[in-house]
Amino acid sequence: MRTTRALAATGVAVAVLGFAAPTAAAWDQPTSVSALPSVIARGGQLQITVTGSACTLAGSTVSSTAFPSTPLVSQGGVGNTSTAKVTVNSNASPGPYSITTTCEGRSKTFTNAFTVIGGVRGGIGGSSSTGATPTDMAIGGGLVAAAVVGGGVFWMRRRSEKRI
């Protein structure tokens, strides 16, 4: 009977430790990443702030597909934050991007941390990319024709008033 109790107590202890082990091994650093501005054009500069004590150590970096890996600089005396200034690649595609932190040799990715927007095609009317469509040409031609006919009617009417 005593052996059964001892085995049961041992089994319960192993089960409790078994359930606690993944919790103890879980790495929760860093806790957050913010990128300012959160919407940026290609070639712009982002200020990235990482919160987490693990990322205040030397060798911590941030990276993304929109910019190269950049070392984090600890903000001494300002809690557990680190910052980095990065420049978004000039050939980055428009859309949302994730930021990956590497701290203490471990990586953690924060999805949709910032958004890259496309540049404006200056000199050709802003966002125009293909030119006038046949519908645009028909509408413009109709407006020009209406202006010519309206101007002719107005001119003919003014001309007849002078004779009276």
Buried (B, 14 or more C-beta within 10 A) or exposed (E): EEEEEEEEEEEEEEEEEEEEEEEEEEEEBBEEBBBEEEEBBBEBEBEBBBBBBBBBEEEBBBBBEBBEEBEBBBBEEEEBBBBBEBBBBEEBEEEEBBBBBBBBEEEBEBEEBBBBEEEEEEEEEEEEEEEEEEEEEEEEEEEEEEEEEEEEEEEEEEEEEEEE
